[in-house]
Amino acid sequence: MGFEVIDAIGDIEVIAAGPGIRIASLLLKRYGKARWRKLKGVARVRLSDGTVRYAELHWFQAHGIGKKKPRIKRFLD
């Protein structure tokens, strides 16, 4: 399921950092050494079928690398 974030992501929280990230070794291998954190937030998204919904998003982020592996965890509307 592809999606596009329409609004800015709000209510951002860190939900894991350091050894709490299960796929830390994958992130290290694929994107490089950095201080990785798993974050969550909410935003309006446009799904691949054109539907616009309010969703909770999870992604991984590191300083200088940016947001990686964004995914929709659940819809809030």
N, CA, C and O atoms as a Maestro MAE file, in Angstrom:
{
 s_m_m2io_version
 :::
 2.0.0
}

f_m_ct {
 s_m_title
 :::
 protein
 m_atom[308] {
  # First column is atom index #
  i_m_mmod_type
  r_m_x_coord
  r_m_y_coord
  r_m_z_coord
  i_m_residue_number
  s_m_chain_name
  s_m_pdb_residue_name
  s_m_pdb_atom_name
  i_m_atomic_number
  :::
  1 25 0.854 -1.170 0.000 1 A "MET " " N  " 7
  2 3 0.000 0.000 0.000 1 A "MET " " CA " 6
  3 2 0.897 1.230 0.000 1 A "MET " " C  " 6
  4 15 1.570 1.502 0.995 1 A "MET " " O  " 8
  5 25 0.918 1.977 -1.102 2 A "GLY " " N  " 7
  6 3 1.679 3.202 -1.179 2 A "GLY " " CA " 6
  7 2 0.889 4.362 -0.618 2 A "GLY " " C  " 6
  8 15 -0.342 4.353 -0.620 2 A "GLY " " O  " 8
  9 25 1.613 5.367 -0.135 3 A "PHE " " N  " 7
  10 3 0.942 6.543 0.402 3 A "PHE " " CA " 6
  11 2 1.848 7.759 0.281 3 A "PHE " " C  " 6
  12 15 3.058 7.641 0.087 3 A "PHE " " O  " 8
  13 25 1.226 8.943 0.402 4 A "GLU " " N  " 7
  14 3 1.927 10.215 0.341 4 A "GLU " " CA " 6
  15 2 1.449 11.050 1.521 4 A "GLU " " C  " 6
  16 15 0.245 11.164 1.749 4 A "GLU " " O  " 8
  17 25 2.370 11.631 2.266 5 A "VAL " " N  " 7
  18 3 2.006 12.477 3.398 5 A "VAL " " CA " 6
  19 2 1.584 13.840 2.851 5 A "VAL " " C  " 6
  20 15 2.339 14.476 2.115 5 A "VAL " " O  " 8
  21 25 0.381 14.287 3.210 6 A "ILE " " N  " 7
  22 3 -0.159 15.549 2.706 6 A "ILE " " CA " 6
  23 2 0.226 16.713 3.611 6 A "ILE " " C  " 6
  24 15 0.745 17.724 3.136 6 A "ILE " " O  " 8
  25 25 -0.024 16.578 4.917 7 A "ASP " " N  " 7
  26 3 0.269 17.636 5.892 7 A "ASP " " CA " 6
  27 2 1.599 17.367 6.574 7 A "ASP " " C  " 6
  28 15 2.223 16.325 6.374 7 A "ASP " " O  " 8
  29 25 2.017 18.328 7.379 8 A "ALA " " N  " 7
  30 3 3.185 18.108 8.226 8 A "ALA " " CA " 6
  31 2 2.823 17.071 9.291 8 A "ALA " " C  " 6
  32 15 1.681 17.013 9.745 8 A "ALA " " O  " 8
  33 25 3.787 16.267 9.680 9 A "ILE " " N  " 7
  34 3 3.563 15.251 10.709 9 A "ILE " " CA " 6
  35 2 3.573 15.935 12.071 9 A "ILE " " C  " 6
  36 15 4.494 16.686 12.392 9 A "ILE " " O  " 8
  37 25 2.536 15.668 12.869 10 A "GLY " " N  " 7
  38 3 2.419 16.283 14.186 10 A "GLY " " CA " 6
  39 2 2.450 15.251 15.292 10 A "GLY " " C  " 6
  40 15 2.439 14.049 15.030 10 A "GLY " " O  " 8
  41 25 2.490 15.722 16.530 11 A "ASP " " N  " 7
  42 3 2.508 14.861 17.726 11 A "ASP " " CA " 6
  43 2 3.618 13.816 17.646 11 A "ASP " " C  " 6
  44 15 3.387 12.637 17.918 11 A "ASP " " O  " 8
  45 25 4.812 14.247 17.276 12 A "ILE " " N  " 7
  46 3 5.930 13.321 17.095 12 A "ILE " " CA " 6
  47 2 6.488 12.902 18.450 12 A "ILE " " C  " 6
  48 15 6.727 13.735 19.324 12 A "ILE " " O  " 8
  49 25 6.693 11.588 18.608 13 A "GLU " " N  " 7
  50 3 7.259 11.016 19.831 13 A "GLU " " CA " 6
  51 2 8.325 9.993 19.471 13 A "GLU " " C  " 6
  52 15 8.190 9.264 18.488 13 A "GLU " " O  " 8
  53 25 9.384 9.941 20.270 14 A "VAL " " N  " 7
  54 3 10.383 8.890 20.126 14 A "VAL " " CA " 6
  55 2 9.851 7.664 20.856 14 A "VAL " " C  " 6
  56 15 9.487 7.752 22.028 14 A "VAL " " O  " 8
  57 25 9.802 6.518 20.175 15 A "ILE " " N  " 7
  58 3 9.295 5.313 20.822 15 A "ILE " " CA " 6
  59 2 10.387 4.276 21.054 15 A "ILE " " C  " 6
  60 15 10.175 3.317 21.795 15 A "ILE " " O  " 8
  61 25 11.561 4.453 20.428 16 A "ALA " " N  " 7
  62 3 12.684 3.551 20.680 16 A "ALA " " CA " 6
  63 2 13.967 4.237 20.229 16 A "ALA " " C  " 6
  64 15 13.967 5.043 19.298 16 A "ALA " " O  " 8
  65 25 15.066 3.899 20.912 17 A "ALA " " N  " 7
  66 3 16.373 4.432 20.540 17 A "ALA " " CA " 6
  67 2 17.446 3.435 20.953 17 A "ALA " " C  " 6
  68 15 17.252 2.640 21.873 17 A "ALA " " O  " 8
  69 25 18.566 3.485 20.268 18 A "GLY " " N  " 7
  70 3 19.694 2.617 20.608 18 A "GLY " " CA " 6
  71 2 19.355 1.143 20.517 18 A "GLY " " C  " 6
  72 15 18.861 0.684 19.487 18 A "GLY " " O  " 8
  73 25 19.615 0.381 21.598 19 A "PRO " " N  " 7
  74 3 19.380 -1.065 21.553 19 A "PRO " " CA " 6
  75 2 17.897 -1.451 21.510 19 A "PRO " " C  " 6
  76 15 17.576 -2.618 21.289 19 A "PRO " " O  " 8
  77 25 16.998 -0.496 21.716 20 A "GLY " " N  " 7
  78 3 15.572 -0.776 21.651 20 A "GLY " " CA " 6
  79 2 15.043 -0.935 20.238 20 A "GLY " " C  " 6
  80 15 13.902 -1.354 20.045 20 A "GLY " " O  " 8
  81 25 15.856 -0.607 19.252 21 A "ILE " " N  " 7
  82 3 15.444 -0.738 17.852 21 A "ILE " " CA " 6
  83 2 15.821 -2.132 17.363 21 A "ILE " " C  " 6
  84 15 17.000 -2.486 17.328 21 A "ILE " " O  " 8
  85 25 14.838 -2.903 16.993 22 A "ARG " " N  " 7
  86 3 15.062 -4.301 16.609 22 A "ARG " " CA " 6
  87 2 15.844 -4.445 15.318 22 A "ARG " " C  " 6
  88 15 16.615 -5.393 15.165 22 A "ARG " " O  " 8
  89 25 15.658 -3.516 14.383 23 A "ILE " " N  " 7
  90 3 16.334 -3.649 13.088 23 A "ILE " " CA " 6
  91 2 17.540 -2.717 12.981 23 A "ILE " " C  " 6
  92 15 17.889 -2.279 11.885 23 A "ILE " " O  " 8
  93 25 18.169 -2.416 14.099 24 A "ALA " " N  " 7
  94 3 19.312 -1.495 14.115 24 A "ALA " " CA " 6
  95 2 20.431 -1.980 13.190 24 A "ALA " " C  " 6
  96 15 21.053 -1.172 12.500 24 A "ALA " " O  " 8
  97 25 20.689 -3.277 13.170 25 A "SER " " N  " 7
  98 3 21.769 -3.789 12.323 25 A "SER " " CA " 6
  99 2 21.447 -3.592 10.841 25 A "SER " " C  " 6
  100 15 22.349 -3.312 10.051 25 A "SER " " O  " 8
  101 25 20.189 -3.733 10.455 26 A "LEU " " N  " 7
  102 3 19.783 -3.502 9.073 26 A "LEU " " CA " 6
  103 2 19.966 -2.028 8.706 26 A "LEU " " C  " 6
  104 15 20.480 -1.717 7.632 26 A "LEU " " O  " 8
  105 25 19.550 -1.126 9.589 27 A "LEU " " N  " 7
  106 3 19.699 0.307 9.332 27 A "LEU " " CA " 6
  107 2 21.176 0.682 9.214 27 A "LEU " " C  " 6
  108 15 21.549 1.470 8.346 27 A "LEU " " O  " 8
  109 25 21.998 0.129 10.068 28 A "LEU " " N  " 7
  110 3 23.433 0.381 10.041 28 A "LEU " " CA " 6
  111 2 24.040 -0.078 8.722 28 A "LEU " " C  " 6
  112 15 24.826 0.645 8.110 28 A "LEU " " O  " 8
  113 25 23.673 -1.280 8.286 29 A "LYS " " N  " 7
  114 3 24.213 -1.831 7.048 29 A "LYS " " CA " 6
  115 2 23.718 -1.066 5.822 29 A "LYS " " C  " 6
  116 15 24.493 -0.797 4.904 29 A "LYS " " O  " 8
  117 25 22.433 -0.716 5.804 30 A "ARG " " N  " 7
  118 3 21.836 -0.109 4.619 30 A "ARG " " CA " 6
  119 2 22.118 1.390 4.493 30 A "ARG " " C  " 6
  120 15 22.362 1.877 3.389 30 A "ARG " " O  " 8
  121 25 22.087 2.130 5.614 31 A "TYR " " N  " 7
  122 3 22.179 3.591 5.550 31 A "TYR " " CA " 6
  123 2 23.407 4.173 6.241 31 A "TYR " " C  " 6
  124 15 23.707 5.350 6.047 31 A "TYR " " O  " 8
  125 25 24.123 3.393 7.037 32 A "GLY " " N  " 7
  126 3 25.336 3.877 7.677 32 A "GLY " " CA " 6
  127 2 25.190 4.072 9.176 32 A "GLY " " C  " 6
  128 15 24.093 4.040 9.732 32 A "GLY " " O  " 8
  129 25 26.335 4.275 9.806 33 A "LYS " " N  " 7
  130 3 26.375 4.432 11.254 33 A "LYS " " CA " 6
  131 2 25.806 5.790 11.643 33 A "LYS " " C  " 6
  132 15 26.189 6.819 11.087 33 A "LYS " " O  " 8
  133 25 24.900 5.777 12.592 34 A "ALA " " N  " 7
  134 3 24.269 7.004 13.067 34 A "ALA " " CA " 6
  135 2 23.516 6.691 14.349 34 A "ALA " " C  " 6
  136 15 23.411 5.531 14.749 34 A "ALA " " O  " 8
  137 25 23.006 7.699 14.974 35 A "ARG " " N  " 7
  138 3 22.183 7.528 16.169 35 A "ARG " " CA " 6
  139 2 20.736 7.360 15.721 35 A "ARG " " C  " 6
  140 15 20.009 8.344 15.579 35 A "ARG " " O  " 8
  141 25 20.325 6.141 15.503 36 A "TRP " " N  " 7
  142 3 18.992 5.838 14.988 36 A "TRP " " CA " 6
  143 2 17.947 5.898 16.084 36 A "TRP " " C  " 6
  144 15 18.193 5.497 17.221 36 A "TRP " " O  " 8
  145 25 16.775 6.406 15.724 37 A "ARG " " N  " 7
  146 3 15.625 6.444 16.627 37 A "ARG " " CA " 6
  147 2 14.394 6.020 15.847 37 A "ARG " " C  " 6
  148 15 14.300 6.273 14.646 37 A "ARG " " O  " 8
  149 25 13.451 5.377 16.522 38 A "LYS " " N  " 7
  150 3 12.163 5.059 15.921 38 A "LYS " " CA " 6
  151 2 11.178 6.088 16.456 38 A "LYS " " C  " 6
  152 15 11.088 6.305 17.665 38 A "LYS " " O  " 8
  153 25 10.441 6.718 15.550 39 A "LEU " " N  " 7
  154 3 9.503 7.759 15.919 39 A "LEU " " CA " 6
  155 2 8.103 7.434 15.435 39 A "LEU " " C  " 6
  156 15 7.909 6.610 14.542 39 A "LEU " " O  " 8
  157 25 7.130 8.103 16.046 40 A "LYS " " N  " 7
  158 3 5.752 7.999 15.571 40 A "LYS " " CA " 6
  159 2 5.139 9.379 15.576 40 A "LYS " " C  " 6
  160 15 5.551 10.255 16.336 40 A "LYS " " O  " 8
  161 25 4.149 9.564 14.721 41 A "GLY " " N  " 7
  162 3 3.438 10.823 14.622 41 A "GLY " " CA " 6
  163 2 2.152 10.625 13.845 41 A "GLY " " C  " 6
  164 15 1.878 9.533 13.350 41 A "GLY " " O  " 8
  165 25 1.371 11.677 13.740 42 A "VAL " " N  " 7
  166 3 0.103 11.593 13.020 42 A "VAL " " CA " 6
  167 2 0.073 12.625 11.902 42 A "VAL " " C  " 6
  168 15 0.617 13.721 12.035 42 A "VAL " " O  " 8
  169 25 -0.575 12.257 10.791 43 A "ALA " " N  " 7
  170 3 -0.681 13.153 9.644 43 A "ALA " " CA " 6
  171 2 -1.796 12.668 8.724 43 A "ALA " " C  " 6
  172 15 -2.248 11.526 8.811 43 A "ALA " " O  " 8
  173 25 -2.227 13.567 7.842 44 A "ARG " " N  " 7
  174 3 -3.151 13.164 6.790 44 A "ARG " " CA " 6
  175 2 -2.330 12.579 5.660 44 A "ARG " " C  " 6
  176 15 -1.297 13.134 5.285 44 A "ARG " " O  " 8
  177 25 -2.785 11.458 5.114 45 A "VAL " " N  " 7
  178 3 -2.073 10.795 4.025 45 A "VAL " " CA " 6
  179 2 -3.026 10.532 2.865 45 A "VAL " " C  " 6
  180 15 -4.228 10.348 3.055 45 A "VAL " " O  " 8
  181 25 -2.463 10.519 1.668 46 A "ARG " " N  " 7
  182 3 -3.232 10.149 0.473 46 A "ARG " " CA " 6
  183 2 -2.777 8.750 0.068 46 A "ARG " " C  " 6
  184 15 -1.604 8.532 -0.233 46 A "ARG " " O  " 8
  185 25 -3.703 7.818 0.063 47 A "LEU " " N  " 7
  186 3 -3.400 6.437 -0.291 47 A "LEU " " CA " 6
  187 2 -3.302 6.285 -1.801 47 A "LEU " " C  " 6
  188 15 -3.677 7.193 -2.543 47 A "LEU " " O  " 8
  189 25 -2.809 5.160 -2.253 48 A "SER " " N  " 7
  190 3 -2.605 4.930 -3.687 48 A "SER " " CA " 6
  191 2 -3.907 4.958 -4.482 48 A "SER " " C  " 6
  192 15 -3.887 5.219 -5.685 48 A "SER " " O  " 8
  193 25 -5.045 4.690 -3.827 49 A "ASP " " N  " 7
  194 3 -6.328 4.751 -4.534 49 A "ASP " " CA " 6
  195 2 -6.949 6.149 -4.515 49 A "ASP " " C  " 6
  196 15 -8.066 6.328 -5.000 49 A "ASP " " O  " 8
  197 25 -6.240 7.149 -3.959 50 A "GLY " " N  " 7
  198 3 -6.714 8.530 -3.941 50 A "GLY " " CA " 6
  199 2 -7.443 8.933 -2.673 50 A "GLY " " C  " 6
  200 15 -7.749 10.112 -2.496 50 A "GLY " " O  " 8
  201 25 -7.728 7.996 -1.790 51 A "THR " " N  " 7
  202 3 -8.421 8.272 -0.542 51 A "THR " " CA " 6
  203 2 -7.511 9.053 0.405 51 A "THR " " C  " 6
  204 15 -6.322 8.756 0.518 51 A "THR " " O  " 8
  205 25 -8.076 10.051 1.082 52 A "VAL " " N  " 7
  206 3 -7.327 10.821 2.067 52 A "VAL " " CA " 6
  207 2 -7.808 10.416 3.452 52 A "VAL " " C  " 6
  208 15 -9.001 10.477 3.747 52 A "VAL " " O  " 8
  209 25 -6.861 9.999 4.310 53 A "ARG " " N  " 7
  210 3 -7.204 9.550 5.666 53 A "ARG " " CA " 6
  211 2 -6.207 10.108 6.666 53 A "ARG " " C  " 6
  212 15 -5.101 10.507 6.302 53 A "ARG " " O  " 8
  213 25 -6.609 10.131 7.925 54 A "TYR " " N  " 7
  214 3 -5.765 10.552 9.040 54 A "TYR " " CA " 6
  215 2 -5.140 9.291 9.619 54 A "TYR " " C  " 6
  216 15 -5.863 8.359 9.971 54 A "TYR " " O  " 8
  217 25 -3.806 9.234 9.728 55 A "ALA " " N  " 7
  218 3 -3.141 7.994 10.119 55 A "ALA " " CA " 6
  219 2 -2.006 8.234 11.099 55 A "ALA " " C  " 6
  220 15 -1.428 9.319 11.168 55 A "ALA " " O  " 8
  221 25 -1.706 7.177 11.859 56 A "GLU " " N  " 7
  222 3 -0.517 7.161 12.708 56 A "GLU " " CA " 6
  223 2 0.613 6.548 11.895 56 A "GLU " " C  " 6
  224 15 0.469 5.453 11.351 56 A "GLU " " O  " 8
  225 25 1.734 7.252 11.813 57 A "LEU " " N  " 7
  226 3 2.880 6.811 11.035 57 A "LEU " " CA " 6
  227 2 4.028 6.432 11.958 57 A "LEU " " C  " 6
  228 15 4.205 7.050 13.007 57 A "LEU " " O  " 8
  229 25 4.806 5.429 11.584 58 A "HIS " " N  " 7
  230 3 6.033 5.061 12.281 58 A "HIS " " CA " 6
  231 2 7.161 5.118 11.255 58 A "HIS " " C  " 6
  232 15 6.965 4.758 10.094 58 A "HIS " " O  " 8
  233 25 8.351 5.574 11.682 59 A "TRP " " N  " 7
  234 3 9.506 5.613 10.797 59 A "TRP " " CA " 6
  235 2 10.779 5.636 11.633 59 A "TRP " " C  " 6
  236 15 10.740 5.822 12.850 59 A "TRP " " O  " 8
  237 25 11.909 5.442 10.956 60 A "PHE " " N  " 7
  238 3 13.224 5.506 11.578 60 A "PHE " " CA " 6
  239 2 13.903 6.762 11.084 60 A "PHE " " C  " 6
  240 15 13.738 7.151 9.928 60 A "PHE " " O  " 8
  241 25 14.683 7.412 11.973 61 A "GLN " " N  " 7
  242 3 15.309 8.671 11.597 61 A "GLN " " CA " 6
  243 2 16.647 8.802 12.299 61 A "GLN " " C  " 6
  244 15 16.809 8.383 13.445 61 A "GLN " " O  " 8
  245 25 17.613 9.397 11.586 62 A "ALA " " N  " 7
  246 3 18.920 9.698 12.157 62 A "ALA " " CA " 6
  247 2 19.357 11.060 11.643 62 A "ALA " " C  " 6
  248 15 19.027 11.448 10.522 62 A "ALA " " O  " 8
  249 25 20.091 11.771 12.459 63 A "HIS " " N  " 7
  250 3 20.565 13.101 12.090 63 A "HIS " " CA " 6
  251 2 21.471 13.006 10.865 63 A "HIS " " C  " 6
  252 15 22.391 12.189 10.831 63 A "HIS " " O  " 8
  253 25 21.215 13.831 9.872 64 A "GLY " " N  " 7
  254 3 22.009 13.841 8.657 64 A "GLY " " CA " 6
  255 2 21.601 12.794 7.629 64 A "GLY " " C  " 6
  256 15 22.082 12.828 6.497 64 A "GLY " " O  " 8
  257 25 20.730 11.872 7.996 65 A "ILE " " N  " 7
  258 3 20.283 10.826 7.069 65 A "ILE " " CA " 6
  259 2 18.819 11.021 6.706 65 A "ILE " " C  " 6
  260 15 18.446 10.845 5.547 65 A "ILE " " O  " 8
  261 25 17.988 11.380 7.669 66 A "GLY " " N  " 7
  262 3 16.586 11.656 7.400 66 A "GLY " " CA " 6
  263 2 15.665 10.504 7.746 66 A "GLY " " C  " 6
  264 15 16.065 9.541 8.401 66 A "GLY " " O  " 8
  265 25 14.413 10.617 7.291 67 A "LYS " " N  " 7
  266 3 13.379 9.621 7.575 67 A "LYS " " CA " 6
  267 2 13.529 8.437 6.630 67 A "LYS " " C  " 6
  268 15 13.681 8.609 5.421 67 A "LYS " " O  " 8
  269 25 13.484 7.241 7.193 68 A "LYS " " N  " 7
  270 3 13.596 6.021 6.399 68 A "LYS " " CA " 6
  271 2 12.522 5.041 6.828 68 A "LYS " " C  " 6
  272 15 12.114 5.021 7.989 68 A "LYS " " O  " 8
  273 25 12.071 4.238 5.899 69 A "LYS " " N  " 7
  274 3 11.094 3.163 6.115 69 A "LYS " " CA " 6
  275 2 9.796 3.648 6.782 69 A "LYS " " C  " 6
  276 15 9.373 3.074 7.786 69 A "LYS " " O  " 8
  277 25 9.161 4.696 6.237 70 A "PRO " " N  " 7
  278 3 7.882 5.133 6.827 70 A "PRO " " CA " 6
  279 2 6.790 4.113 6.551 70 A "PRO " " C  " 6
  280 15 6.757 3.499 5.485 70 A "PRO " " O  " 8
  281 25 5.898 3.937 7.514 71 A "ARG " " N  " 7
  282 3 4.773 3.021 7.320 71 A "ARG " " CA " 6
  283 2 3.575 3.486 8.144 71 A "ARG " " C  " 6
  284 15 3.712 4.145 9.175 71 A "ARG " " O  " 8
  285 25 2.414 3.122 7.653 72 A "ILE " " N  " 7
  286 3 1.167 3.432 8.365 72 A "ILE " " CA " 6
  287 2 0.916 2.314 9.365 72 A "ILE " " C  " 6
  288 15 0.876 1.141 8.995 72 A "ILE " " O  " 8
  289 25 0.749 2.676 10.623 73 A "LYS " " N  " 7
  290 3 0.444 1.682 11.648 73 A "LYS " " CA " 6
  291 2 -1.040 1.494 11.828 73 A "LYS " " C  " 6
  292 15 -1.510 0.365 11.973 73 A "LYS " " O  " 8
  293 25 -1.798 2.595 11.820 74 A "ARG " " N  " 7
  294 3 -3.248 2.476 11.924 74 A "ARG " " CA " 6
  295 2 -3.898 3.774 11.456 74 A "ARG " " C  " 6
  296 15 -3.275 4.835 11.448 74 A "ARG " " O  " 8
  297 25 -5.149 3.663 11.073 75 A "PHE " " N  " 7
  298 3 -5.923 4.824 10.667 75 A "PHE " " CA " 6
  299 2 -6.678 5.344 11.873 75 A "PHE " " C  " 6
  300 15 -7.166 4.561 12.687 75 A "PHE " " O  " 8
  301 25 -6.777 6.658 11.993 76 A "LEU " " N  " 7
  302 3 -7.380 7.283 13.164 76 A "LEU " " CA " 6
  303 2 -8.747 7.876 12.882 76 A "LEU " " C  " 6
  304 15 -9.365 8.434 13.788 76 A "LEU " " O  " 8
  305 25 -9.232 7.775 11.674 77 A "ASP " " N  " 7
  306 3 -10.576 8.319 11.376 77 A "ASP " " CA " 6
  307 2 -11.572 7.233 11.072 77 A "ASP " " C  " 6
  308 15 -12.738 7.522 10.803 77 A "ASP " " O  " 8
  :::
 }
 m_bond[307] {
  # First column is bond index #
  i_m_from
  i_m_to
  i_m_order
  :::
  1 1 2 1
  2 2 3 1
  3 3 4 2
  4 3 5 1
  5 5 6 1
  6 6 7 1
  7 7 8 2
  8 7 9 1
  9 9 10 1
  10 10 11 1
  11 11 12 2
  12 11 13 1
  13 13 14 1
  14 14 15 1
  15 15 16 2
  16 15 17 1
  17 17 18 1
  18 18 19 1
  19 19 20 2
  20 19 21 1
  21 21 22 1
  22 22 23 1
  23 23 24 2
  24 23 25 1
  25 25 26 1
  26 26 27 1
  27 27 28 2
  28 27 29 1
  29 29 30 1
  30 30 31 1
  31 31 32 2
  32 31 33 1
  33 33 34 1
  34 34 35 1
  35 35 36 2
  36 35 37 1
  37 37 38 1
  38 38 39 1
  39 39 40 2
  40 39 41 1
  41 41 42 1
  42 42 43 1
  43 43 44 2
  44 43 45 1
  45 45 46 1
  46 46 47 1
  47 47 48 2
  48 47 49 1
  49 49 50 1
  50 50 51 1
  51 51 52 2
  52 51 53 1
  53 53 54 1
  54 54 55 1
  55 55 56 2
  56 55 57 1
  57 57 58 1
  58 58 59 1
  59 59 60 2
  60 59 61 1
  61 61 62 1
  62 62 63 1
  63 63 64 2
  64 63 65 1
  65 65 66 1
  66 66 67 1
  67 67 68 2
  68 67 69 1
  69 69 70 1
  70 70 71 1
  71 71 72 2
  72 71 73 1
  73 73 74 1
  74 74 75 1
  75 75 76 2
  76 75 77 1
  77 77 78 1
  78 78 79 1
  79 79 80 2
  80 79 81 1
  81 81 82 1
  82 82 83 1
  83 83 84 2
  84 83 85 1
  85 85 86 1
  86 86 87 1
  87 87 88 2
  88 87 89 1
  89 89 90 1
  90 90 91 1
  91 91 92 2
  92 91 93 1
  93 93 94 1
  94 94 95 1
  95 95 96 2
  96 95 97 1
  97 97 98 1
  98 98 99 1
  99 99 100 2
  100 99 101 1
  101 101 102 1
  102 102 103 1
  103 103 104 2
  104 103 105 1
  105 105 106 1
  106 106 107 1
  107 107 108 2
  108 107 109 1
  109 109 110 1
  110 110 111 1
  111 111 112 2
  112 111 113 1
  113 113 114 1
  114 114 115 1
  115 115 116 2
  116 115 117 1
  117 117 118 1
  118 118 119 1
  119 119 120 2
  120 119 121 1
  121 121 122 1
  122 122 123 1
  123 123 124 2
  124 123 125 1
  125 125 126 1
  126 126 127 1
  127 127 128 2
  128 127 129 1
  129 129 130 1
  130 130 131 1
  131 131 132 2
  132 131 133 1
  133 133 134 1
  134 134 135 1
  135 135 136 2
  136 135 137 1
  137 137 138 1
  138 138 139 1
  139 139 140 2
  140 139 141 1
  141 141 142 1
  142 142 143 1
  143 143 144 2
  144 143 145 1
  145 145 146 1
  146 146 147 1
  147 147 148 2
  148 147 149 1
  149 149 150 1
  150 150 151 1
  151 151 152 2
  152 151 153 1
  153 153 154 1
  154 154 155 1
  155 155 156 2
  156 155 157 1
  157 157 158 1
  158 158 159 1
  159 159 160 2
  160 159 161 1
  161 161 162 1
  162 162 163 1
  163 163 164 2
  164 163 165 1
  165 165 166 1
  166 166 167 1
  167 167 168 2
  168 167 169 1
  169 169 170 1
  170 170 171 1
  171 171 172 2
  172 171 173 1
  173 173 174 1
  174 174 175 1
  175 175 176 2
  176 175 177 1
  177 177 178 1
  178 178 179 1
  179 179 180 2
  180 179 181 1
  181 181 182 1
  182 182 183 1
  183 183 184 2
  184 183 185 1
  185 185 186 1
  186 186 187 1
  187 187 188 2
  188 187 189 1
  189 189 190 1
  190 190 191 1
  191 191 192 2
  192 191 193 1
  193 193 194 1
  194 194 195 1
  195 195 196 2
  196 195 197 1
  197 197 198 1
  198 198 199 1
  199 199 200 2
  200 199 201 1
  201 201 202 1
  202 202 203 1
  203 203 204 2
  204 203 205 1
  205 205 206 1
  206 206 207 1
  207 207 208 2
  208 207 209 1
  209 209 210 1
  210 210 211 1
  211 211 212 2
  212 211 213 1
  213 213 214 1
  214 214 215 1
  215 215 216 2
  216 215 217 1
  217 217 218 1
  218 218 219 1
  219 219 220 2
  220 219 221 1
  221 221 222 1
  222 222 223 1
  223 223 224 2
  224 223 225 1
  225 225 226 1
  226 226 227 1
  227 227 228 2
  228 227 229 1
  229 229 230 1
  230 230 231 1
  231 231 232 2
  232 231 233 1
  233 233 234 1
  234 234 235 1
  235 235 236 2
  236 235 237 1
  237 237 238 1
  238 238 239 1
  239 239 240 2
  240 239 241 1
  241 241 242 1
  242 242 243 1
  243 243 244 2
  244 243 245 1
  245 245 246 1
  246 246 247 1
  247 247 248 2
  248 247 249 1
  249 249 250 1
  250 250 251 1
  251 251 252 2
  252 251 253 1
  253 253 254 1
  254 254 255 1
  255 255 256 2
  256 255 257 1
  257 257 258 1
  258 258 259 1
  259 259 260 2
  260 259 261 1
  261 261 262 1
  262 262 263 1
  263 263 264 2
  264 263 265 1
  265 265 266 1
  266 266 267 1
  267 267 268 2
  268 267 269 1
  269 269 270 1
  270 270 271 1
  271 271 272 2
  272 271 273 1
  273 273 274 1
  274 274 275 1
  275 275 276 2
  276 275 277 1
  277 277 278 1
  278 278 279 1
  279 279 280 2
  280 279 281 1
  281 281 282 1
  282 282 283 1
  283 283 284 2
  284 283 285 1
  285 285 286 1
  286 286 287 1
  287 287 288 2
  288 287 289 1
  289 289 290 1
  290 290 291 1
  291 291 292 2
  292 291 293 1
  293 293 294 1
  294 294 295 1
  295 295 296 2
  296 295 297 1
  297 297 298 1
  298 298 299 1
  299 299 300 2
  300 299 301 1
  301 301 302 1
  302 302 303 1
  303 303 304 2
  304 303 305 1
  305 305 306 1
  306 306 307 1
  307 307 308 2
  :::
 }
}
